[in-house]
Amino acid sequence: MKKLLITLALVLSGIAILLAMDLGRFVFKNVDAGGHQLRMLITGHGSPAVVFETGGSPGAGGPLEAWERVQPGVSKFTTTVAYDRAGIGRSAPGPKPRDARQVARELHTALQNAGIAPPYVLVGHSFGGPLNRVFAGLYPREVVGMVLLDPTQEEFMLWNQARNTNQPVRHDAEWIEMQASLAQAHESRVPQGIPVTLITAMGPKVLPSFVTEEQKHEMSIFRPMWLKFHQDWVDKLPHAQHIITEESGHSIPFEAPELAINSIRQVVDQTRRSQLTLPDQPNSAQAPLGGRTTGLKPE
């Protein structure tokens, strides 16, 4: 029964995406990513191509249907690509370890084999944020913008671990891969001169009735620190915009899809207006950080 319900949900999600998208280009592909196949959904036309990265750990995140409320709107003004990481959804398992660099290399290979040429605007939700940053660090000449939707921040994770000293120490593969990915994101640098938008979700304004007083207390500590570490990261980037919304919780792609679509459109338009070319730097180069925050606004 559980498998039947999951299959039905996937079918209905697929129908919803199909009805919402420009049927001029709507292609599911199984694409070689270096010896194994990744499922991709490619829609829309135009450049730069917007590439979506779901949340969840590198080896256990969500399927491409997580973008079903965002991808149709973005595909109206440019090429879009959503995909299942290896071992997730309907993609084949890939080699281990499943850290951010492995994920980035596979995605890069799959994009090439699917005929989706750079430049790319990367869009990541939650743990998709650090995955985006690692991809951009590995391929800086191919990335011209980023939109990070309530991304996981490595400094926040370290802060949270330090305050939860009574929690058992994890040694499982998923935890090790997540920690390695966060370290890789920390070592990566945003390509010089590209626009970056980071959206911090501080909602919902009214918490559901089932939230306990203890949970409310934890959130009163958690939320300001989540915002602080986002702001600290944005402050280091010279072409960054920080949007703070209380209209959505963490699940921005589902709760606030129009905010996501408008933010992506803004970054795409910026790259087009400035006729931004691919940065002239080798893939191994690390662009320096430093600068100011622009466009800080509550939603």
RODRENRO-619571 format. One record per residue (C-alpha): residue number from 1; x, y negated, z. Coordinates in nm, 4 decimals, always signed. Layout:
// RODRENRO-619571
[site NUM, [X, Y, Z]] ...
//
This chain:
// RODRENRO-619571
[site 1, [+0.0000, +0.0000, +0.0000]] [site 2, [+0.2834, -0.2410, +0.0885]] [site 3, [+0.4528, -0.1813, -0.2495]] [site 4, [+0.1197, -0.2362, -0.4267]] [site 5, [+0.0664, -0.5697, -0.2494]] [site 6, [+0.4214, -0.6844, -0.3304]] [site 7, [+0.3766, -0.5878, -0.6969]] [site 8, [+0.0425, -0.7705, -0.7113]] [site 9, [+0.1977, -1.0806, -0.5523]] [site 10, [+0.4798, -1.0809, -0.8082]] [site 11, [+0.2334, -1.0437, -1.0958]] [site 12, [+0.0172, -1.3286, -0.9676]] [site 13, [+0.3258, -1.5474, -0.9146]] [site 14, [+0.4352, -1.4760, -1.2699]] [site 15, [+0.0919, -1.5695, -1.4042]] [site 16, [+0.0950, -1.8945, -1.2037]] [site 17, [+0.4362, -1.9885, -1.3436]] [site 18, [+0.3262, -1.8994, -1.6964]] [site 19, [+0.0165, -2.1186, -1.6765]] [site 20, [+0.2129, -2.4170, -1.5446]] [site 21, [+0.5121, -2.4136, -1.7795]] [site 22, [+0.5827, -2.5397, -2.1257]] [site 23, [+0.5245, -2.2297, -2.3357]] [site 24, [+0.7664, -2.3639, -2.5956]] [site 25, [+1.0355, -2.1927, -2.3937]] [site 26, [+0.9573, -1.9302, -2.1333]] [site 27, [+1.2068, -1.6468, -2.1243]] [site 28, [+1.2727, -1.3776, -1.8663]] [site 29, [+1.6144, -1.2266, -1.9341]] [site 30, [+1.8294, -0.9583, -1.7804]] [site 31, [+2.1752, -1.1044, -1.8279]] [site 32, [+2.5163, -0.9453, -1.7786]] [site 33, [+2.7010, -1.1061, -1.4863]] [site 34, [+3.0213, -0.9043, -1.5158]] [site 35, [+2.9103, -0.5425, -1.5225]] [site 36, [+2.5646, -0.5745, -1.3674]] [site 37, [+2.2417, -0.7459, -1.4733]] [site 38, [+2.0826, -1.0536, -1.3178]] [site 39, [+1.7186, -1.1434, -1.3838]] [site 40, [+1.6819, -1.5010, -1.5083]] [site 41, [+1.3845, -1.7202, -1.5904]] [site 42, [+1.4795, -1.9850, -1.8489]] [site 43, [+1.2309, -2.2605, -1.9353]] [site 44, [+1.2214, -2.6062, -2.0888]] [site 45, [+1.4547, -2.7897, -2.3263]] [site 46, [+1.7242, -3.0511, -2.2896]] [site 47, [+2.0479, -3.1329, -2.1117]] [site 48, [+2.1703, -3.1216, -1.8411]] [site 49, [+2.0412, -2.7783, -1.7459]] [site 50, [+1.8996, -2.7562, -1.3933]] [site 51, [+2.0081, -2.4372, -1.2142]] [site 52, [+1.8155, -2.3305, -0.9039]] [site 53, [+1.9685, -2.1423, -0.6085]] [site 54, [+1.7381, -1.9911, -0.3471]] [site 55, [+1.7936, -1.9811, +0.0265]] [site 56, [+1.8778, -1.6817, +0.2399]] [site 57, [+2.2150, -1.5158, +0.2814]] [site 58, [+2.4217, -1.4515, -0.0346]] [site 59, [+2.3204, -1.0861, -0.0425]] [site 60, [+1.9670, -1.1096, +0.0995]] [site 61, [+1.8015, -1.4288, -0.0225]] [site 62, [+1.4716, -1.4951, -0.1906]] [site 63, [+1.3712, -1.4093, -0.5499]] [site 64, [+1.3420, -1.6666, -0.8289]] [site 65, [+0.9659, -1.6934, -0.7600]] [site 66, [+1.0655, -1.9155, -0.4664]] [site 67, [+1.0842, -2.1957, -0.7249]] [site 68, [+0.7381, -2.1374, -0.8744]] [site 69, [+0.6072, -2.4758, -0.7518]] [site 70, [+0.9150, -2.6710, -0.8648]] [site 71, [+1.0513, -2.5131, -1.1831]] [site 72, [+0.7401, -2.5784, -1.3973]] [site 73, [+0.7550, -2.9516, -1.3279]] [site 74, [+1.1278, -2.9779, -1.3942]] [site 75, [+1.0999, -2.7772, -1.7155]] [site 76, [+0.8856, -3.0566, -1.8599]] [site 77, [+1.1919, -3.2806, -1.8903]] [site 78, [+1.4951, -3.0502, -1.9191]] [site 79, [+1.6206, -2.6920, -1.9397]] [site 80, [+1.5796, -2.4966, -1.6162]] [site 81, [+1.7224, -2.1681, -1.4913]] [site 82, [+1.6061, -1.9732, -1.1860]] [site 83, [+1.7493, -1.6322, -1.1099]] [site 84, [+1.7701, -1.3443, -0.8635]] [site 85, [+2.1136, -1.3036, -0.7092]] [site 86, [+2.2627, -0.9543, -0.7347]] [site 87, [+2.0738, -0.7034, -0.5226]] [site 88, [+1.7780, -0.9419, -0.4754]] [site 89, [+1.4382, -0.9301, -0.6459]] [site 90, [+1.4795, -0.7473, -0.9746]] [site 91, [+1.8533, -0.7998, -1.0212]] [site 92, [+2.0942, -0.5071, -1.0009]] [site 93, [+2.3325, -0.4813, -0.7036]] [site 94, [+2.6730, -0.6397, -0.7502]] [site 95, [+3.0206, -0.5796, -0.6106]] [site 96, [+3.0985, -0.6550, -0.2487]] [site 97, [+3.1686, -0.8662, -0.0543]] [site 98, [+2.8663, -1.0831, -0.1339]] [site 99, [+3.0233, -1.4154, -0.0447]] [site 100, [+2.9679, -1.7552, -0.2102]] [site 101, [+3.2632, -1.7289, -0.4486]] [site 102, [+3.1443, -1.3929, -0.5777]] [site 103, [+2.7917, -1.5334, -0.6233]] [site 104, [+2.9293, -1.8382, -0.8085]] [site 105, [+3.1467, -1.6333, -1.0425]] [site 106, [+2.8546, -1.4068, -1.1297]] [site 107, [+2.6199, -1.6996, -1.1909]] [site 108, [+2.8788, -1.8700, -1.4117]] [site 109, [+2.9254, -1.5542, -1.6190]] [site 110, [+2.5488, -1.5037, -1.6491]] [site 111, [+2.4897, -1.8642, -1.7600]] [site 112, [+2.7523, -1.8248, -2.0315]] [site 113, [+2.6053, -1.4929, -2.1475]] [site 114, [+2.2529, -1.6396, -2.1476]] [site 115, [+2.3688, -1.9235, -2.3738]] [site 116, [+2.3020, -2.1941, -2.1122]] [site 117, [+2.5869, -2.4357, -2.1710]] [site 118, [+2.7054, -2.6998, -1.9237]] [site 119, [+2.6629, -2.9640, -1.7962]] [site 120, [+2.4606, -2.8414, -1.4982]] [site 121, [+2.2622, -3.0073, -1.2216]] [site 122, [+2.2611, -2.7668, -0.9270]] [site 123, [+1.9563, -2.7453, -0.6999]] [site 124, [+1.9830, -2.5445, -0.3798]] [site 125, [+1.7488, -2.4810, -0.0886]] [site 126, [+1.8725, -2.3913, +0.2595]] [site 127, [+2.1736, -2.1565, +0.2207]] [site 128, [+2.1567, -2.2317, -0.1510]] [site 129, [+2.3200, -2.5640, -0.0567]] [site 130, [+2.6588, -2.4197, +0.0416]] [site 131, [+2.6366, -2.1793, -0.2532]] [site 132, [+2.5935, -2.4830, -0.4825]] [site 133, [+2.8910, -2.6554, -0.3259]] [site 134, [+3.1160, -2.3544, -0.3854]] [site 135, [+3.0030, -2.3293, -0.7495]] [site 136, [+3.0739, -2.7008, -0.7979]] [site 137, [+3.4157, -2.6631, -0.6386]] [site 138, [+3.5065, -2.3750, -0.8689]] [site 139, [+3.3701, -2.5384, -1.1863]] [site 140, [+3.3897, -2.9173, -1.1315]] [site 141, [+3.4067, -2.9977, -1.5039]] [site 142, [+3.0672, -2.8318, -1.5564]] [site 143, [+2.8622, -2.9856, -1.2735]] [site 144, [+2.7201, -3.3382, -1.3145]] [site 145, [+2.4764, -3.3586, -1.0227]] [site 146, [+2.3355, -3.1824, -0.7163]] [site 147, [+2.0063, -3.1867, -0.5266]] [site 148, [+2.0227, -3.0119, -0.1885]] [site 149, [+1.6902, -2.9344, -0.0194]] [site 150, [+1.7358, -2.9161, +0.3590]] [site 151, [+2.0682, -2.7362, +0.3118]] [site 152, [+2.2504, -2.5259, +0.5682]] [site 153, [+2.5447, -2.7251, +0.7022]] [site 154, [+2.8484, -2.5397, +0.8352]] [site 155, [+2.9074, -2.7928, +1.1144]] [site 156, [+2.5538, -2.7421, +1.2406]] [site 157, [+2.6001, -2.3658, +1.2419]] [site 158, [+2.9194, -2.3999, +1.4475]] [site 159, [+2.7448, -2.6343, +1.6906]] [site 160, [+2.4524, -2.3943, +1.7271]] [site 161, [+2.6803, -2.0946, +1.7855]] [site 162, [+2.8736, -2.2857, +2.0516]] [site 163, [+2.5573, -2.3624, +2.2492]] [site 164, [+2.4212, -2.0057, +2.2264]] [site 165, [+2.7078, -1.8307, +2.4027]] [site 166, [+2.4787, -1.5667, +2.5543]] [site 167, [+2.3839, -1.4283, +2.2117]] [site 168, [+2.5465, -1.0964, +2.1091]] [site 169, [+2.8357, -1.1301, +1.8645]] [site 170, [+2.7436, -1.0064, +1.5177]] [site 171, [+2.9823, -0.7953, +1.3108]] [site 172, [+2.7492, -0.6788, +1.0327]] [site 173, [+2.8349, -0.7353, +0.6646]] [site 174, [+2.5634, -0.9958, +0.6086]] [site 175, [+2.6899, -1.2132, +0.8964]] [site 176, [+3.0529, -1.1813, +0.7845]] [site 177, [+2.9558, -1.2803, +0.4274]] [site 178, [+2.7590, -1.5801, +0.5537]] [site 179, [+3.0487, -1.7018, +0.7673]] [site 180, [+3.2930, -1.6566, +0.4783]] [site 181, [+3.0570, -1.8490, +0.2478]] [site 182, [+3.0271, -2.1393, +0.4917]] [site 183, [+3.4062, -2.1547, +0.5205]] [site 184, [+3.4338, -2.1555, +0.1407]] [site 185, [+3.1787, -2.4369, +0.1188]] [site 186, [+3.3775, -2.6362, +0.3733]] [site 187, [+3.6900, -2.5972, +0.1594]] [site 188, [+3.5088, -2.6981, -0.1603]] [site 189, [+3.4860, -3.0546, -0.2864]] [site 190, [+3.2053, -3.2258, -0.4716]] [site 191, [+3.3197, -3.3209, -0.8256]] [site 192, [+3.4230, -3.6829, -0.8349]] [site 193, [+3.1639, -3.9400, -0.9425]] [site 194, [+2.8533, -3.7197, -0.9654]] [site 195, [+2.5160, -3.8168, -0.8102]] [site 196, [+2.4101, -3.6097, -0.5098]] [site 197, [+2.0727, -3.6171, -0.3328]] [site 198, [+2.0268, -3.4446, +0.0023]] [site 199, [+1.6777, -3.4147, +0.1500]] [site 200, [+1.6429, -3.3542, +0.5235]] [site 201, [+1.3103, -3.2084, +0.6382]] [site 202, [+1.2063, -3.3417, +0.9802]] [site 203, [+0.8467, -3.2230, +0.9669]] [site 204, [+0.5852, -3.1207, +1.0129]] [site 205, [+0.4623, -3.4183, +1.2123]] [site 206, [+0.2044, -3.2032, +1.3921]] [site 207, [+0.3262, -2.8638, +1.5074]] [site 208, [+0.0932, -2.5614, +1.4841]] [site 209, [-0.0925, -2.4677, +1.8003]] [site 210, [+0.0968, -2.1383, +1.8346]] [site 211, [+0.4302, -2.3182, +1.8906]] [site 212, [+0.5236, -2.2780, +2.2575]] [site 213, [+0.6495, -2.5543, +2.4873]] [site 214, [+0.9902, -2.3847, +2.4959]] [site 215, [+1.0028, -2.3846, +2.1159]] [site 216, [+0.9022, -2.7523, +2.1087]] [site 217, [+1.1855, -2.8299, +2.3486]] [site 218, [+1.4335, -2.6419, +2.1278]] [site 219, [+1.3121, -2.8317, +1.8233]] [site 220, [+1.3580, -3.1632, +2.0048]] [site 221, [+1.7269, -3.0708, +2.0382]] [site 222, [+1.7623, -2.8973, +1.7034]] [site 223, [+1.6091, -3.1601, +1.4738]] [site 224, [+1.8320, -3.4590, +1.5642]] [site 225, [+2.1464, -3.2468, +1.5284]] [site 226, [+2.0270, -3.1050, +1.1946]] [site 227, [+1.9815, -3.4634, +1.0731]] [site 228, [+2.3142, -3.5767, +1.2204]] [site 229, [+2.5202, -3.3155, +1.0373]] [site 230, [+2.3414, -3.3890, +0.7105]] [site 231, [+2.4110, -3.7598, +0.7539]] [site 232, [+2.7754, -3.6977, +0.8432]] [site 233, [+2.8236, -3.4999, +0.5216]] [site 234, [+2.6438, -3.7534, +0.3020]] [site 235, [+2.8509, -4.0364, +0.4515]] [site 236, [+3.1613, -3.8837, +0.2941]] [site 237, [+3.0240, -3.9071, -0.0606]] [site 238, [+3.0385, -4.2287, -0.2655]] [site 239, [+2.7406, -4.1477, -0.4917]] [site 240, [+2.5006, -3.9811, -0.2483]] [site 241, [+2.1404, -4.0507, -0.1562]] [site 242, [+1.9892, -3.9225, +0.1675]] [site 243, [+1.6125, -3.8796, +0.1819]] [site 244, [+1.4452, -3.8006, +0.5132]] [site 245, [+1.0925, -3.6624, +0.5073]] [site 246, [+0.8518, -3.5866, +0.7896]] [site 247, [+0.5916, -3.4551, +0.5446]] [site 248, [+0.7610, -3.1160, +0.5109]] [site 249, [+0.9246, -2.8512, +0.7208]] [site 250, [+1.2236, -2.6502, +0.6042]] [site 251, [+1.0402, -2.4885, +0.3108]] [site 252, [+1.0526, -2.7941, +0.0838]] [site 253, [+1.0073, -2.6002, -0.2447]] [site 254, [+0.6659, -2.4825, -0.1189]] [site 255, [+0.5598, -2.7665, +0.1113]] [site 256, [+0.6812, -3.0686, -0.0884]] [site 257, [+0.7369, -2.9623, -0.4502]] [site 258, [+0.6668, -3.3099, -0.5919]] [site 259, [+0.9376, -3.4590, -0.3714]] [site 260, [+1.1804, -3.1974, -0.5035]] [site 261, [+1.0754, -3.2535, -0.8667]] [site 262, [+1.1032, -3.6326, -0.8401]] [site 263, [+1.4460, -3.6080, -0.6777]] [site 264, [+1.5699, -3.3744, -0.9501]] [site 265, [+1.4297, -3.6031, -1.2209]] [site 266, [+1.6121, -3.8985, -1.0662]] [site 267, [+1.9465, -3.7176, -1.0744]] [site 268, [+1.8885, -3.5913, -1.4291]] [site 269, [+1.7957, -3.9443, -1.5405]] [site 270, [+2.1080, -4.0842, -1.3741]] [site 271, [+2.3302, -3.8470, -1.5672]] [site 272, [+2.1551, -3.9370, -1.8917]] [site 273, [+2.1560, -4.3139, -1.8375]] [site 274, [+2.5219, -4.3228, -1.7514]] [site 275, [+2.6016, -4.0771, -2.0319]] [site 276, [+2.8029, -3.8942, -1.7702]] [site 277, [+3.0599, -3.6680, -1.9318]] [site 278, [+3.2124, -3.3650, -1.7705]] [site 279, [+3.4807, -3.4798, -1.5250]] [site 280, [+3.8289, -3.4556, -1.6784]] [site 281, [+3.9856, -3.2428, -1.4097]] [site 282, [+4.1035, -2.8817, -1.3948]] [site 283, [+3.8743, -2.6279, -1.2322]] [site 284, [+4.1181, -2.5928, -0.9443]] [site 285, [+4.1167, -2.9650, -0.8667]] [site 286, [+3.9625, -3.0893, -0.5450]] [site 287, [+3.8065, -3.4327, -0.5748]] [site 288, [+3.8712, -3.6500, -0.2679]] [site 289, [+3.5920, -3.7253, -0.0264]] [site 290, [+3.5136, -4.0638, +0.1170]] [site 291, [+3.2690, -4.3426, +0.0559]] [site 292, [+2.9294, -4.4587, +0.1671]] [site 293, [+2.5672, -4.3499, +0.1821]] [site 294, [+2.3201, -4.5068, -0.0569]] [site 295, [+1.9450, -4.4936, -0.0759]] [site 296, [+1.8737, -4.3774, +0.2789]] [site 297, [+1.4987, -4.3863, +0.3211]] [site 298, [+1.2260, -4.2124, +0.5186]] [site 299, [+0.9641, -4.0387, +0.3115]] 
//
